[in-house]
Amino acid sequence: MAQPGQAPAHDLDPTLMAVLAHRFEAIVREMTNTLFRTGRSSILNMARDFSCSIITAEDQLFAAAEGLQVHVLGAGLQTSSMRELHPDLREGDAYLHNDPMLGNTHTADHTILVPVFVEGEHIFTASAKAHQADCGNAEPSTYVTYVEDVYAEGGLVFPCVKVQEDYSDIEDIIRMCRRRIRVPEVWYGDYLATVGAARIGERRLKDTIARYGTARIKQFVEAWLDYSERSMEQAIRKLPARRLQARSRHDPIPGLPDGVEVSVTIDVEPEQGRVIFDLRENPDCIPFGLNVSESCARGGCIIALLNCLEEDIPRNAGSFRRVEVLLREGSIAGGLVEPYSASVSTTNVLNRIINSAQSAFCQLGEGEGLAEGAGALGVGFAVFSGTYPENGEPYVSEMVIGNNGGPASPHCDGWITYAMPDCSKTIYIDSVEMLERTYPLHFRSLRLLADSGGAGRLRGGPASEVIYGPRKTPLRVFYLADFARNAPQGVRGGLAGAHASASVIDEQGAELEVEPVGDSLLAAGQWIRGVEAGGGGYGDPLERDPDAVLRDVLERWVSARAAHDVYGVVFAEDAPGGGLAVDLKSTRERREELLGARTPRNGAGA
């Protein structure tokens, strides 16, 4: 490792470094394409809820390309447990790892780890992590909230278990999964796709090492990680020294009437070129599936930091040397202890941690940080199950058809297809037509909602609404829509985004609001309606460019009423051609009127 601020004395040609860096990224992209094209479940072959990465033999994340941030940032924890539990690693081995106590994200993420050997030496590990359609939980959902512990959760846990030896399956493990998982053929197809992706990574890594030589590749690994560390260090040195603190609160749910408040303290130390995140002051683990695993908590802090820095910093363990995350054993925020469940570790409370951390950077001043992004794992992200009317065969999967609004930043409006903070649109949105063709579902509508993004100088991304139901046989739907009461907050005068909600529409058209974190059983003729949440705004809405407000109205992101009442923009009634145009004089007067009406209680503060 280089000394702070100094470049190491590598003699590696910079052009070759660039070529090799892109070569490793290309390997991960080929792994990704393999899994995307061969996965059997819709959560993999449409939503792309999986990630591939390359980790060094010393457990350092090296390349992740398009991986979901929450999946890959803690990958080194998993390979560390692999080496500890299996000191006799051999070529041809593969390991199945989904244990959140040993570095995984949550039980539903099955990871295949393949150690890559060259002339008997372990050089890299190829990793492919895939969210499952079903993981054997007691309920037909890969996210279960209302469970006291892992025993009630019920999912099969594999603490880095050898699943292949000499490139062949260990059939005992395969039979166990086939017996215990609801859709065994779907699981096995996804398993083969995941193993295939990891083996593609192994093959391409061997080819690359054969071409350039082991010594040169090792030299490159050291040089690239050191370069990445310097990039992160230089970015941090541009920030002012400050201690930042922020809080966010998960919505109340049955059994948790006050919800869950999470807090983060951040020490920005530009002279040392490092940032320290302290999550130790958070509550103890709770008898629900909302506890956050170590991998997710560490990854969440890094996500928040990377969101607030230049986008060209490499995402690998070299950069992360400049980040310290302090955790407390027994805490809901990364201090998971047995027997508590982390079934929902990748979303709800984690997204509150990410939001509080990234919004805390706004305290550094104008142009820093982000607003809160929406993270409702609601009806549009539901795990759904039932039977096919033609043959009675079961189905279960997770849809990704809804959308949460992204946070506004100092530079742009919130991302429309954001998904949620833990993955920031690295997953894809499903095709309605393909979902209807694959499962006995019918979608009545899917739309974005006007005025759902938090108003601001930069506007939060809009929320989506989806309505769907079963065609013939009953449909069970599990959803975990946080942000139904505590909406994503704006920053530096920006306003909050819209709340999430869930409701059931009966055969007569009557609509009944249901608990946003729960499940519903729908009969034919019934519908479920879900609204995800909108992203928070950045800056005072009265400072938004009037022409940007006009574009928002024309695109129907913002209503004419909100343009007048919130943004203070007045449109001319006699615009040429009968269209809309901004009346600049009336807009100035309207904004002065709104400013004058503010009080310290409702004014747009920092």
BELWO-V509061 format. One record per residue. N is the residue number from 0. RES is the residue in one small letter. OMEGA is omega in whole degrees, 0 to 359 (NA if undefined). BURIAL is # if it has 9 or more other C-alpha atoms within 8 Angstrom, else .. Layout:
n = (N/N)
res = (RES/RES)
omega = (OMEGA/OMEGA)
burial = (BURIAL/BURIAL)
This chain:
n = (0/1/2/3/4/5/6/7/8/9/10/11/12/13/14/15/16/17/18/19/20/21/22/23/24/25/26/27/28/29/30/31/32/33/34/35/36/37/38/39/40/41/42/43/44/45/46/47/48/49/50/51/52/53/54/55/56/57/58/59/60/61/62/63/64/65/66/67/68/69/70/71/72/73/74/75/76/77/78/79/80/81/82/83/84/85/86/87/88/89/90/91/92/93/94/95/96/97/98/99/100/101/102/103/104/105/106/107/108/109/110/111/112/113/114/115/116/117/118/119/120/121/122/123/124/125/126/127/128/129/130/131/132/133/134/135/136/137/138/139/140/141/142/143/144/145/146/147/148/149/150/151/152/153/154/155/156/157/158/159/160/161/162/163/164/165/166/167/168/169/170/171/172/173/174/175/176/177/178/179/180/181/182/183/184/185/186/187/188/189/190/191/192/193/194/195/196/197/198/199/200/201/202/203/204/205/206/207/208/209/210/211/212/213/214/215/216/217/218/219/220/221/222/223/224/225/226/227/228/229/230/231/232/233/234/235/236/237/238/239/240/241/242/243/244/245/246/247/248/249/250/251/252/253/254/255/256/257/258/259/260/261/262/263/264/265/266/267/268/269/270/271/272/273/274/275/276/277/278/279/280/281/282/283/284/285/286/287/288/289/290/291/292/293/294/295/296/297/298/299/300/301/302/303/304/305/306/307/308/309/310/311/312/313/314/315/316/317/318/319/320/321/322/323/324/325/326/327/328/329/330/331/332/333/334/335/336/337/338/339/340/341/342/343/344/345/346/347/348/349/350/351/352/353/354/355/356/357/358/359/360/361/362/363/364/365/366/367/368/369/370/371/372/373/374/375/376/377/378/379/380/381/382/383/384/385/386/387/388/389/390/391/392/393/394/395/396/397/398/399/400/401/402/403/404/405/406/407/408/409/410/411/412/413/414/415/416/417/418/419/420/421/422/423/424/425/426/427/428/429/430/431/432/433/434/435/436/437/438/439/440/441/442/443/444/445/446/447/448/449/450/451/452/453/454/455/456/457/458/459/460/461/462/463/464/465/466/467/468/469/470/471/472/473/474/475/476/477/478/479/480/481/482/483/484/485/486/487/488/489/490/491/492/493/494/495/496/497/498/499/500/501/502/503/504/505/506/507/508/509/510/511/512/513/514/515/516/517/518/519/520/521/522/523/524/525/526/527/528/529/530/531/532/533/534/535/536/537/538/539/540/541/542/543/544/545/546/547/548/549/550/551/552/553/554/555/556/557/558/559/560/561/562/563/564/565/566/567/568/569/570/571/572/573/574/575/576/577/578/579/580/581/582/583/584/585/586/587/588/589/590/591/592/593/594/595/596/597/598/599/600/601/602/603/604/605)
res = (m/a/q/p/g/q/a/p/a/h/d/l/d/p/t/l/m/a/v/l/a/h/r/f/e/a/i/v/r/e/m/t/n/t/l/f/r/t/g/r/s/s/i/l/n/m/a/r/d/f/s/c/s/i/i/t/a/e/d/q/l/f/a/a/a/e/g/l/q/v/h/v/l/g/a/g/l/q/t/s/s/m/r/e/l/h/p/d/l/r/e/g/d/a/y/l/h/n/d/p/m/l/g/n/t/h/t/a/d/h/t/i/l/v/p/v/f/v/e/g/e/h/i/f/t/a/s/a/k/a/h/q/a/d/c/g/n/a/e/p/s/t/y/v/t/y/v/e/d/v/y/a/e/g/g/l/v/f/p/c/v/k/v/q/e/d/y/s/d/i/e/d/i/i/r/m/c/r/r/r/i/r/v/p/e/v/w/y/g/d/y/l/a/t/v/g/a/a/r/i/g/e/r/r/l/k/d/t/i/a/r/y/g/t/a/r/i/k/q/f/v/e/a/w/l/d/y/s/e/r/s/m/e/q/a/i/r/k/l/p/a/r/r/l/q/a/r/s/r/h/d/p/i/p/g/l/p/d/g/v/e/v/s/v/t/i/d/v/e/p/e/q/g/r/v/i/f/d/l/r/e/n/p/d/c/i/p/f/g/l/n/v/s/e/s/c/a/r/g/g/c/i/i/a/l/l/n/c/l/e/e/d/i/p/r/n/a/g/s/f/r/r/v/e/v/l/l/r/e/g/s/i/a/g/g/l/v/e/p/y/s/a/s/v/s/t/t/n/v/l/n/r/i/i/n/s/a/q/s/a/f/c/q/l/g/e/g/e/g/l/a/e/g/a/g/a/l/g/v/g/f/a/v/f/s/g/t/y/p/e/n/g/e/p/y/v/s/e/m/v/i/g/n/n/g/g/p/a/s/p/h/c/d/g/w/i/t/y/a/m/p/d/c/s/k/t/i/y/i/d/s/v/e/m/l/e/r/t/y/p/l/h/f/r/s/l/r/l/l/a/d/s/g/g/a/g/r/l/r/g/g/p/a/s/e/v/i/y/g/p/r/k/t/p/l/r/v/f/y/l/a/d/f/a/r/n/a/p/q/g/v/r/g/g/l/a/g/a/h/a/s/a/s/v/i/d/e/q/g/a/e/l/e/v/e/p/v/g/d/s/l/l/a/a/g/q/w/i/r/g/v/e/a/g/g/g/g/y/g/d/p/l/e/r/d/p/d/a/v/l/r/d/v/l/e/r/w/v/s/a/r/a/a/h/d/v/y/g/v/v/f/a/e/d/a/p/g/g/g/l/a/v/d/l/k/s/t/r/e/r/r/e/e/l/l/g/a/r/t/p/r/n/g/a/g/a)
omega = (179/173/182/177/182/175/178/183/176/176/181/179/181/178/178/177/180/180/182/178/179/178/180/175/179/177/180/179/176/174/181/180/178/181/180/184/186/178/184/183/180/180/176/188/170/184/179/178/178/181/176/181/176/181/179/178/178/173/176/175/185/181/182/177/188/183/173/185/183/181/195/189/176/187/181/177/180/180/176/178/177/182/180/183/184/181/181/179/179/174/182/177/167/186/176/187/173/186/180/176/183/173/177/181/172/190/184/179/177/181/171/179/180/175/184/183/171/182/175/181/177/184/182/167/175/184/173/182/185/173/186/171/175/181/177/178/180/175/180/178/176/173/178/185/190/178/181/186/182/180/175/176/168/184/175/180/179/182/181/184/178/182/173/175/183/176/179/179/167/193/178/181/180/180/179/180/179/182/193/183/192/182/190/181/176/179/184/176/178/177/180/179/181/176/180/179/179/180/173/177/178/183/182/177/177/179/182/179/178/182/187/180/182/183/181/179/177/178/178/180/180/182/183/178/177/176/180/178/179/179/178/180/181/178/180/181/178/183/174/177/183/167/183/177/179/180/173/185/172/182/168/173/177/183/176/188/179/184/178/176/176/180/177/172/185/174/177/184/184/180/177/181/181/176/181/175/180/178/189/183/181/184/175/175/184/181/176/179/187/182/185/180/179/181/181/182/178/179/181/178/179/176/182/180/181/178/186/180/179/186/185/177/180/180/179/186/176/177/187/174/183/181/176/179/181/181/178/179/181/181/176/185/173/180/186/175/177/3/186/184/173/184/184/187/188/188/201/181/177/180/174/177/180/181/182/181/183/178/178/181/175/179/178/178/180/179/180/173/177/170/175/175/180/183/180/173/191/186/179/177/190/165/187/183/179/177/176/182/184/187/179/179/182/170/174/176/174/175/170/184/179/180/170/179/179/179/171/178/177/189/184/176/180/182/182/183/190/186/178/189/187/182/174/174/168/169/180/174/180/171/177/183/180/176/180/179/185/185/180/180/172/180/180/180/174/185/170/187/176/175/181/174/181/181/178/172/166/189/173/179/183/175/177/173/177/175/179/180/180/176/183/184/182/182/175/187/175/182/185/189/165/181/174/178/179/187/175/187/171/181/177/179/177/183/181/173/181/177/171/177/176/179/179/179/184/185/180/179/178/184/181/177/181/178/185/176/184/178/180/174/185/173/177/183/177/182/170/181/179/173/174/185/178/180/179/180/180/177/184/178/181/177/180/178/180/178/176/176/177/178/179/180/179/178/179/170/184/178/177/179/179/177/181/189/186/183/179/181/180/181/179/181/184/180/179/179/179/179/179/173/181/172/188/181/180/178/178/181/180/180/175/178/180/177/180/181/182/173/177/183/184/180/180/181/180/NA)
burial = (././././././#/#/./././#/././././#/././#/#/././#/#/#/#/#/#/#/#/#/./#/#/#/./#/#/#/#/#/#/#/#/#/#/#/#/#/#/#/#/#/#/#/#/./#/#/#/#/#/#/#/#/#/#/#/#/#/#/#/#/#/#/#/#/#/#/#/#/#/./././././././#/#/#/#/#/#/#/#/#/#/#/#/#/#/#/#/#/#/#/#/#/#/#/#/#/#/#/#/./././#/#/#/#/#/#/#/#/#/#/#/#/#/#/#/#/././#/#/#/#/#/#/./#/#/#/#/././#/#/#/#/./#/#/#/./#/#/#/#/././././#/./././#/././#/#/./#/#/#/#/#/./#/#/#/#/#/./#/#/#/#/#/#/#/#/#/#/#/./#/#/#/./#/#/./././#/#/././#/./#/#/#/#/#/#/#/#/#/#/#/#/#/#/#/#/#/#/#/./#/#/./././#/#/#/#/#/#/#/#/#/#/./././././#/#/#/#/#/#/#/#/#/#/#/#/././#/#/#/#/#/#/#/#/./#/#/./#/#/#/#/#/#/#/#/#/#/#/#/#/#/#/#/#/#/#/#/#/#/#/#/././././#/./#/#/#/#/#/#/./#/#/#/#/#/#/#/./#/#/#/#/#/#/#/#/././#/#/#/#/#/#/#/#/#/#/#/#/#/#/#/#/#/#/#/#/#/#/#/#/#/./././#/#/#/#/#/#/#/#/#/#/#/#/#/#/#/#/#/#/#/#/#/./././././#/#/#/#/#/#/#/#/#/#/#/#/#/#/#/#/#/././#/#/#/#/#/#/#/#/#/#/#/#/#/#/#/#/#/#/././././#/#/./././#/#/#/#/././#/././#/#/#/#/#/#/#/#/#/#/#/#/#/#/#/#/#/#/#/#/#/#/#/./#/#/#/#/#/#/#/#/#/#/#/#/#/#/#/#/#/#/#/#/#/#/#/#/#/#/#/#/#/#/#/#/#/#/./././././././././#/#/././././#/#/#/#/#/#/#/#/#/#/#/#/#/#/#/#/#/#/#/#/#/#/#/././././#/#/./#/#/./././#/#/#/././#/#/#/./#/#/#/#/#/#/#/././#/././././#/./#/#/././#/#/#/./#/#/././#/./././#/./././././././.)
